[in-house]
Amino acid sequence: MIRAEELNLNFTKMNGLLPAVVQHHQTGEVLMVGFMNPEAWQTTLRKGLATFWSRERQTLWTKGETSGNVLKVMRIFADCDADTILIAADPVGPTCHTGNPSCFYQEIAFETTAVEAVRD
């Protein structure tokens, strides 16, 4: 385990941002994906609540700051290149703005022989 202050996250690959995948800390369900800049990263560490950079509004936002549906950070992992993080969180209420527990509720139907070969 590495201490957060020792980790040198790579914010340069995506113009100062890095993807942050959030999953439910108990079930492993993927809840959402957001983007962090260094300030969002530091705020997340300081508050213990998942905080992101809004690419649309060009501002920081802590998930649930208006709805109360915060994401309490339980654990954080960095990928092998230190350019993506995974947050294991305890969600308070639904994560998605639609009211769904996860933002990934729309399963996409597809057909391909390549996938069928892999499934066998």
C-alpha positions, 0 to 999 in steps of 0.5 A: 500500500502506498501513501497518497502523498507518495503517489505521483498521479499522472495528470498530463495525459488528458490535459490535466485530468484523469479518469476516476472510476467509482464502484460500490465498496461492498458489491463491486458494482461500477457506479459512475466515472468522473474526471479529477484534476489535482484540486479535485484529487486533493479535495477528495483526500481531504473531505473523504467524499468523491470530488470531481472536475466538471468538464461542462461547468469548468468547476469542482463538484463534490458528488451529492453536494446539492442532492445529499447523495454523496459518495463516501470514499472507503478505499482508493486504488491507482492503476499501473500507470498512475493515470486512472484511479478506482474509488471504492465508495459507500454511496448515500442514496442513488449515484445517478442523477436519474435516480438509478443506483448506478449510472451504468443501467442501460445495457446495450444489446449486440451481436458478433461472432467474435464475442461468441467465440470468446464466450465458448 
